[in-house]
Amino acid sequence: MKISLRNSRTALPFLAPVLWLLFLYIHAFTLPSETAERVLVQFLPAMVSFHLLLLLLCGAALLVRRLRQNRLHFDAGIVLLLILSFFAVLFLPPHTHRLYFDEDISIQIAESISAEHRAGMVDLALPDRNARGWRGLEYSLNKEPIAFPVLVSFLERFLPGRHSNGAAVSVLLHLAGILGLYCLGRRLGEVTFPGKNKKETLWAGRATGFTAASLYAFWPENLRWAVTASVEPTAAGLAILAVAVMEAAGREKDRLTTMTAFMLGTFAVQVRPEGLLLLPVLGFSWLAGFRGFSSSRSAGDNDSLPDSRTAQAASLIRGRSLPLLVVLTAALLLPHLLLLKTTGHQDWGATGPKFSLQFLRGNLETNLRYWFFPRKGASPPAAPPFPAWFALFSLLLLPLFSLLFREKTPVVPSHETNLRAKNDPNSSRSDLSGKAFPSPFFLLHAAVISWFLLFFGVFLFFYAGSYHYGADVRFALLAAPPIFLEAACGVTGAVLLLYRTTGGVPPFNPRLLAFFFPVLFVAGGFLTETARLGEEAWQARCDHSVVRTWAETLPDSAVIVTHTPALWLVHHRAALQVVWAVNRIPEVQNLVEKYPVFYHAGYWDASPSRSPTPWGEISKHFLKNFDSTPVRTTFAPRGWTFRLFRITNRVPSRLPVKTSEEKKDVN
């Protein structure tokens, strides 16, 4: 076997980093669970924040370079669309909690990251004279990735203690998703409907981009969740940006764009546990851009690639850039993979298996009905079926689109392939630049279809993956962007087929197609349902309202024992987790001697059901160690009652037990 000296020299510099990374992976994945949790709570914020900093630096450098090269163009239509969607988000949906207490947990983790550089749910926090009103002492690792809390923590550094910071990040990523889907839709339209000239291809690309962007901008479910601190709007927006930038990186072949794409892709993966499913979609989109580079330039692209960038393309594949990016990707994903491994044993609220085939039939039936046959007036509010039907129409007509439109754009070998063929007439062209490799049309649609299949399909086997209940319908946001892209292709294809007999470009501005789906939403009465508040998490909303009122009346030095500490922490009151406290009664007795301590009988205790719950039993076990006096009582609908108790020690401790953490608390 002959070993190339050139390949050996290329691989040698990566040997030490690869071996070191392999050692880190082996060491990290063999840590005991308790040790791994402590390590992640302490170091995960720094690692993910460093990742985000690299992403911002690469993105800023790329933006500056495009501005200097005059390659950054703003379309007035998309700017107007962003403004209209922003006001729709502000004024149409009710600004309230939709996801029980997960939103509070995300905001609390963000506050802990910004102030204490620790990631996790607070188990013990004591009063402090800072903007938040508390200081965390004990933490436990949350099962959710922390990319979203890290984003919120950046706002926390400038606007500390603002409960709206989480919703602000969701709105920003919603708007970024609109812009990204416009760029991605424009590229999809250009490769699907290449015209006879530049004008026709440009029209098809802009029409598809505007249609997809308007769908995302005014889809009622997007508007409802964009004003919450749920991670799904951020996950969807970052996924859109990652796929769009990755396709551009494959097409443009410069190192800065490629580095930005890899940074963005690996960060988008870390927003939700199933984020790793985005990796094959990113691979397809990069290949689609790479394949499109060697084909004739689409008419929508105003600039041609110089030969130097062709050489950079070759260096990315044959040189050191691609191995370096692979090693960097593996290093950046190590914290996320370790988090998934460490928290994989948690039940996530399931009484049985988390994933099983037994959930497939029910979830599939419910979720397909959500997309194709919604029922207005139901809970959750119905989603308009038009995008799904147009997406299905587009998929059925893809072979026809391929026959009618793609025949006009023959594959042109790349500059590098021409040079190789000139020097070696016997060289093969069946590589990434040749006709044997799938076309951009196939690869980009493969990326879109796999995107939907992965993020729609994964929840079919999940115990809480049905869209039937309002809190779980948020999972539809992750599968919506590919549906919107194919639906936009369906609309553009239908218009072009109607005008194809005339042999010309449709005589109206492609921006007008941006009104197509919003008009259908209004005519069908779906947009007005955006303002309707569903049944999801209504009991938790009552608890939020009660805590907001009570927190204003309690002293600043108060400490609340509760099942939901994050709920009190985001309202600037110190709290501790009752599950943590029940195993540390002497320490809690010591706190009772120093602070006014209250017990919050909230959502997990207030159920009118007569059957005992595990959380209620834990509360009883805790309260039997103290004297409790009710100080607040609030009655809610349907028999729910929320109470606040002042707790005192039955027998004052003569020698209070002081832990190492207690010695460091406030004076």
N, C-alpha and C positions, 0 to 999 in steps of 0.2 A: 504494500500500500504506500503510495507516494504522498508525502505530507508537504504542502506548500509552505515555503519559508515565509512568504508574504502573509499568509493567513495566520501563521504562528506569531509573527511580530504584531499583527493586529490584535490577536486574542490575549497575548501575554500581559499587557497592562491591566486587563480586567481580571486576571487570575486572583490577585490579592483581595480586591473588593468582593468578588464573588465568594471566595472562601470565608471572608469575614462575615458577609451577609448570611451565608449558610450557617455559620456558627451561631449568629444571633437568632436565626429562626429556630434552630434546634434547642438553643438555651431557653428562648422565650416560651416555646411550646411544651417544654418539660418542667416549667415552673409549677409548683403547687398552686391551686386555685386561689387560696388566700393571699399568697405572695403576689400572684399576678394581679389581683384586684388592687392591692396597695400600690404596686408599681404603676398601674394604669391611672389610678386616681391622682397620683403625684405627677406623672410625667406625660400623660396623654395630652393635656392642654398645650404644653410647650411644643410637642411634636406636630400636632395638627395646626397650631398657630404658625409655626415655622413653615409648614406646607402652604398655608394661606398667604403668608408673606411672600414666598417665592412666586406664587401664582400672581399676586398683585404686581410684583416687580416685572415679571415677564409680560403681563398684560399691558402695563403702563408703557414699557419699552416698545412693544408692538404698536400701540396706539400712537405714540410719538413718531415712530418711523413712518407709519402710514400717513400721518398728517404732513410730515416733511415731504413725502413723495406725492402728495396730493392724490392719494388713493382712497381717501375716506369720504364717501359721498352720502349726504343725508337726503332722503326723499321726503318731501313735504307731506305726502300721504301717510307715511308710517309715523311721522312725528305727530300728526293730527290723531292718528289711531291711538298712540300712546297716551295722549292727553285725554281723549274721550274715555279710554278704559280706566285711567286713573280716577277720573271723576265718577265713573260708574262704580268702582270699588268703594269710593268714599261714601256715596249717597244711596246706593241701592240695597246692599245687604245689611242686616242688623249686625252691629259690632258687639259680639257676645262670645261666650265660651261654647265650643261645640265638642270638645274632646275631653270631657271629664276633667282630670287634673294633670294630664300630660303637658298641656301648655304651660302650666305653672312650674312643672318640673324643669322644662327646657329653659324657662326664664331664670329660675333659681340657679341652674347649673351655669348659665351664662354669667350671672352675677358673681358666682364663686370663682369662675375662671378669671374674670376681670380684676377681682379684688384680692383673691387668695391663691390664684394659679392652681386650683384643684378642680378636678372634674368628678362629679358624683352627686347623688342625692344626699342632702344634709340629714343626718340622724340626730345631731345635737348642735344647736346654735344658741348662744347667749347674747344678751343685749350689749350693744356697743354704740358709741357716739359717732357713727359714720352715716353716709347718705342712705344706707340700707337699713340701719337700725339694729344690725346683728352681726355676729362674727361666728363662722362655722368652726366647730371643733372636731366633730366626728362625721365621716362620710362613708357611704356605701356606693358601689359601682352600679350605674344604671345600664340596662341592657341595650339602650339605643345608642347609636354612634353620636359623636359630639360635633360633627361638622356644623350643624345648624346652631347649637349653642356658642360655638366659637365665632361664627358670624355675628350673632347677637352681642357677644361680649365686646366686639369692637365698638358698637354703639354705646354699650354700657360705660366704656371709658370716657366718652364725651357727655353722655346723658345718663348718669348713674341713677339707679332706682326707678327708672321709668317702666311701668308695666306694659306700655305700648311698643317697646323696642322690638319684641318678637314679631308683632304684626307689621311693623315698619319694614323689617327684613323680608317678610313674606310679600309685601306689596312691591318692593324693589325687585325681587326675583320674579314676580309675576310680570312686571313690565319688561325685564330682561328676557323672559321667555317669549314675549310677543316679538321682540326684535330678532331673537335667534330663530324663531319659527319662520319669520319673514325671509331671512337669509337662506335658511334651509329649504323652504318652499320654493323660493326663486330658483335655487340650483336644481331642485327636483323637477320643476317645470321645464327648465332649459334642456335637461337630458332626456325628458320624456317626450317633449314636443319640439324638437329642433326644426325650425322652419327652413324655407328655401333661401332666406337671407337673414341678415342681422336683425332687422326690424321685427320679423315674425317671431324669432326665437326670444327676443327681448320682451315682446308682448306676452308670450306664454309664461316666461319666468316671472314677470311682475304680477301677472294675473294670479298665478298659483301662490306666490308669496303673500299677496294682499289677502287672498281668500283664507289661507291657513292662519295668518296673523289675526284677522278679524274674528275667526272662530275661537281662537284661544283667548282673545281679548274680552269677548262678551259671552262666553259659555257660562251659564248660570252657576254651575258647580265651582268653576274657577273663581267667580266673583264672591261666592259665599265663603270659601276657605281662604281667600287672599287676605282677609282682614283678621285672621286668627294667627296664633303662634304655633300652629301645626306645622310639622316639617314637610308635609307633602307638597305644598306650593313651591317651596325652595328646592325640593328634590326634583320636581318636574322642570322647573326653570333652569337649574344647573345641568340637568340631563340634555335639554334642548341646546344650551350653549355649548356643551361638550361635544355633542354630535356635529353641530355646525362648524365649530372651530377645527375639529379633527378632520372633517372633509376638506376644509380649506387648507389645512396643513398638508394633506396628501396631494392637493392640487398645486400648491405654491412651492413646495419643496425647499423652503428655507428653514434654517435651524431654529430661529427665534419663534416662528409660528408653530413649528413642531414641538418645541419645548413648552410653549404656552398650552398647546392642545393636550400634551401629556399631563401637565400640572392640573389643568382644569378637569380632565377626565378622571384622574385618580382622586381629586377632591370630591367630585360629584358622586363617586362610588361610595364615599364615606358618610352620606347623609342618612341613608336608611340601611337596615340589615341586609336586604336583598339587592343592594346597590351593585354587587359584583356581577349581576346579570347584565349590567350595562357594558361590560367589557367586550363581548362579541359584537354588539351594535357599533361600538367605537371602531372595532377592527374592520367591519364591513364599510363603514363610512370613510375610513382612511384609504382603503383599497379603491373605493369608488372615486375619490379625489385623485389618487395616484393614476388610476386607469384613464381618468378624464384628462390628465396632464398630457398623456402621449397621444390622445385623439386630437382631432381638429378642435381648436379653441371654440367654445360656444360663443354665439354672437352677442350674448349679454356681457361678456368680459371685454373691457375696453383696452386692457393692457396685454401685451404679449410677453412671454417669459424669455429672458435673455439666455444665451448659452451658458453663462456662469451658473445660473440656477439649475440648469439641466445637469451640470457637473455636481452641484450640491445634492441633487436627487440621487445620483449614483453613489455619492459618498454616504448618504443616509443608509443605503442598502448594503453596500460592500465595505464601508469604512467602519469607524468606531462610533459613530453617532447613535445608530440603532441599538447596539449592545449597551451603550451607556444609558440610553433611555430605558431599556428593559431592566437594568440593574437599579436605576433610580426609581422606577415604578415599583419594583419589589420592595425596596427600602421604604417608600412612602406608604405602602399598603400594610406593612408589618403591624403597626398599632391597631389598625382596623381588624385584621385577621386575628390578632391576639384577643381583641375584645369579643369577637364572635365566638372564639373558642372558649373563653373564660365564662361567658354568660350563656353558653349554649344549653346548659343543664337547667336553666330557669324555665318555669312552666308558662310564663307570659299570660297568666290568668286562665289557662286551660285546665279543666278538670280531668281531661284525658290526653290523648296525643295532640301535639300542636299541628302536625301535618299528617294527613292520612287520605287514602283513596275514598274513605267513607263520606268525605265532604264534597267530593267531585260533583256528583249529580245535582245536589241542591244548590251549590254555589254556581255551577254552570247555568242552570235554568234561571236563577234569579238575576245573575249578572248579564246574561244575554237579553233578558226581558228589560233590564234597565236601559240598555243601549238601543234596542229596536222597538220595544212595545211598552213604553212608559205609561203609567196611569196617573193622570193629573189629580191633584188633591191628596195623593198618598204621602206617606212619610217613609223615607225622606222625600222632599219635593222632586217631582219628575224632571228628568233631563230630556231635552229635545232629541228626537230620534233622527233628525235630518242628517247630521254628520255621519252616523254609522251607515245609513242607507247609501249615501253618496260614496263613502269609502268602499262599500261592497260593490257598487256600480263600477268604480274605478278599477278594482281588482279584477272583476270579470272582463273588463275591456282592455286590460294591459296587453294581451296578445295583439289586439286590433291596433292599439296605439303603436306598438312596436312595428307592425307591418306598414302602417300608413305614414309614420313620421320618421322612424329611425333610418329608413332607406336613403334618406337625403344626406346623411353624414357618414361617409366612409371613414374607416380607421386610418389615421396617418401615423406611420412609425415615428418614434421620437428621434431627436437629434442624435442621441447616443447610439441608438440602434442603426441609424444610417451610417455613422462612422464605423461601427463594428462590421457592418455588412460590406462597406467599401474596402476595409482592410482584410477581411476574411469572407470571401464570397460564399463559403460553405457554412457560415455561422447560422445558428437557428434563431428565429425571431419569435418563437413561442414562449416568451417570458412575459413579464408585466407590461411590456410595450407592444406585444404582438397580438394578432387576432385570436389566438387560442385562449387568451385570458378573457374572463367575462367582461362585458361592457360596463360603462358607468351606469347605464340604464338598469341593467340587472343588479349590479352591486348596491346602488343607492336604494332601489326598491326592496332588495333583500335586507338592507339595514332597517328600513322602516317597518317591514313586515315582522322581522325578528324582534324588533323593539316592542311591538304590540303583543306578539305571542308570548314573550318572556314575562312581561309585566302584567299581562292579563292572566296568563296561565298559572303563574306562581301562587296566586291567591285562590285559585280553584281548589287547592289541596290544603288550604289554611283553615283552621277551625273558625276564625273570625273573618274569613275572606269574602263573605257575602255582602253585596251592596244593599241588602234589605234594610239594615238598621242604619240610621243616619250618621252615626259616628264612624262606621266602617265604609261609607260611600266615598270617603276621601281617597281610598285606594284607586278609584276610577281616574283620579288626576294623573296617576303615573302612566296609565295606558292611553290617555286621551291624545297626546301630541301626535303619535303615528296615525291615529284615526283621522285627525284633522288634516294631516299632510295628504293622505290618500283621498280624503273627501275633496280637498282643494284640487287635486289632480282630476277627480271626477267632474267637477264643475268646469274647469278649464278645458278638459277634453270634450265635454258636451258642447261648449260654445264653439270650439274650433271645428268640430265635426259639422255643426250647422253652417259655418261660414266656409267650409272647405270647398264646397261646390263653386263658390265665387272666385276661388283662387287668390284671395287677398286676406289682409289682416282685418279682424273685427273692427268696425268703424267707431268704437267707443273706447274711452280711456280704461285701461285695466284696473285702475283704482276703484271704479264703480263696483267691481265684483266684491269689494270689501263690505258692501252693504247687503249682499245677498243673504247670508245666514242671519245677521242681526235682524233683518226685516222678517225673516221666517220665525225667529224667536219671538219677536213682538206680536206678529200675527197669530201665532199659535198660543199666545198667553204664557209662554215659558219664562220670558224675562221678568214678568211681574211676580212670578213665584220666587224670584231671588229674595224678595223682601219677606217672604213667609218663614217663620221660625218653626222648624220641625220639632219632633219629639226627642231628638237625640240629646242625651245628657241633661234633661231638664232638671232632674234632682240635683245634679252637680251645679247647675246654674243657680238654683235656689241657695245652695251652700255658699257659693261665691258671693251672692248678694248679702247673705247673713254675715259672713266674715268681714266683708267690706265695711258694714255698719258697725259691727262690734269692735273692729280694730281701732276705730277712731275714738272709742270711749275707754279703751284700756290704757293703763300707764305705760310709759316708754320702757320701763324695767320689767314688764310682764314677760313670762315664759309660758307658752301654751303647749301642753301635751296633746298630741293629735295623731290620727292615722295619715294625715296629709300635711306634713310640715311645710312643704313648698307653698301651699295656699296661704299660709300666714306669713311666710318669709317674703313673698312678693308684695305683701301689704305692710312690710316694715315692722314686723313683730317677730321676736325670737321664738323658736319652737323646737320641740324634740319629738322624735318618732316613738309612738307608744310601744311598738314591737321592740325597739332598742331599749326603752325604759323598763319594760317588764322584767328584763333580766338584770337590771342594775338598780334595784329598789333603793339600796343604801345611798347611791350617788344622787338619786332623785330626791330622797329625803334631805340630803345636804343642800340641794338647790332650793327646796321649799323653805329652808331656814334663811336663805339669802335673798330670794326673789318672790314676788307675788306670782304663784304658779296656778294656772287654770287648766282644766281638761275640756277639750272640744269634742262633744258628742255630735259629730257631723254625719256626712253621707254614709259612712260605713257603720254607723251606730243608729241612724235615724229611720231605718227601714221599718214600715208598719207590719212587715211579715212576722208571724209568730214563730216561725222556724228560726232557731239560733244560727248565727253565722260564725265562722271562725274568728272574724275580726271583733264581733261583739263579745265573744268569750274571752278574747285577749283583753279587751277593755275592762270586763268585770274582774278579771284576775289582777289587773293593775290597780283598779279603784279600791279593792278590798284592803289595800295596805294604807289607805288614807281616809281622812274625814273629808267629805265633799259636800259643798253647799251650792245649789243652783243660783246663779246670778243673772242669767239671760235665758229666755225661752222664746223661740219663734216657731209658730205653726205654719206649715206649708200645705199646699193642696195635696189631696189624696192620702191624707193621714200621716204625712211626714212631719216630724218634729225635730228641731235642732236646739241643742242646749249647750250652755257654757257653765261649768262648775268651777268654783274656787276650791282648791284642795289644800289641806293642811295636814301636818303630821299628827298622828294619834299620840305617839309618845315622842317628845322632842329628843333628838339625838344628843347625848352628852359629848361624845367624841365623834364628830362628823368625819366621814370617810372622804379623803381628798385624793383624787386621781391626779395623774401627771397633767392631764388636760385642764382639770379644774384649777390647778395652781396658776395656769396662764390666763384665766378668764379676767373679766373686767373687775375693776376695783369696787 
